[in-house]
Amino acid sequence: MTETISRLDCIKEGKPLTQNMPKLISGAEIVFKALEDQNVEFIFGYPGGAVLPIYDELKNHKSIKHILARHEQ
């Protein structure tokens, strides 16, 4: 069992604050973790704006294919 040390204890003992902190992950990484957990093979989307971090993360997940949504105007 690993011992957890509070931030205050780390400061008092002169230890780095990141010693016992979990790895931070982005929202986009969480999205792809959830998609992989559900065995999703394809996603459909229209890139731009707020979803750009998701498209940046897409390159790290070769098992999920993206299909670009289009519309006629």
C-alpha positions as CSV (number, residue, x, y, z in Angstrom):
1,M,0.0,0.0,0.0
2,T,1.4,3.4,-0.9
3,E,1.3,6.2,1.6
4,T,-0.3,9.4,0.5
5,I,1.3,12.6,1.6
6,S,-0.7,15.8,1.7
7,R,0.6,19.0,0.0
8,L,1.3,20.5,3.4
9,D,3.4,17.5,4.4
10,C,5.3,17.7,1.2
11,I,6.1,21.4,1.8
12,K,7.1,20.8,5.4
13,E,9.4,17.9,4.4
14,G,10.8,19.6,1.4
15,K,9.5,17.0,-1.1
16,P,8.3,17.8,-4.6
17,L,4.5,18.4,-4.7
18,T,4.2,16.0,-7.7
19,Q,5.6,13.1,-5.8
20,N,2.2,11.5,-4.9
21,M,-0.1,13.3,-7.3
22,P,-1.8,11.3,-10.1
23,K,-1.0,12.0,-13.7
24,L,-3.3,14.7,-15.1
25,I,-5.0,13.9,-18.3
26,S,-6.9,16.2,-20.7
27,G,-10.6,16.0,-21.4
28,A,-9.8,14.8,-24.9
29,E,-7.9,11.8,-23.5
30,I,-10.9,11.0,-21.3
31,V,-13.2,11.1,-24.3
32,F,-11.0,8.6,-26.2
33,K,-10.6,6.4,-23.1
34,A,-14.4,6.2,-22.9
35,L,-14.7,5.5,-26.6
36,E,-12.1,2.7,-26.4
37,D,-13.8,1.2,-23.3
38,Q,-17.0,1.0,-25.4
39,N,-15.2,-0.6,-28.4
40,V,-16.2,2.3,-30.7
41,E,-14.6,1.9,-34.1
42,F,-15.9,5.0,-35.9
43,I,-16.7,8.6,-34.9
44,F,-18.4,11.2,-37.1
45,G,-17.6,14.9,-36.7
46,Y,-17.1,18.3,-38.1
47,P,-13.7,19.8,-36.8
48,G,-13.4,23.3,-35.6
49,G,-13.6,25.5,-32.5
50,A,-14.1,23.9,-29.2
51,V,-13.5,20.3,-30.5
52,L,-10.0,20.9,-31.8
53,P,-8.3,19.3,-28.8
54,I,-10.3,16.1,-29.5
55,Y,-9.1,16.1,-33.1
56,D,-5.5,16.7,-31.9
57,E,-5.9,13.6,-29.6
58,L,-7.4,11.5,-32.5
59,K,-3.9,10.9,-34.0
60,N,-2.9,8.9,-30.9
61,H,-5.7,6.4,-31.3
62,K,-5.3,4.4,-34.4
63,S,-8.1,2.0,-33.6
64,I,-10.7,4.8,-33.9
65,K,-11.5,6.0,-37.4
66,H,-13.0,9.5,-38.1
67,I,-15.6,10.1,-40.8
68,L,-15.9,13.8,-41.8
69,A,-19.5,14.9,-41.7
70,R,-20.6,17.1,-44.6
71,H,-23.6,19.1,-45.6
72,E,-25.0,20.7,-48.7
73,Q,-25.5,24.4,-48.6
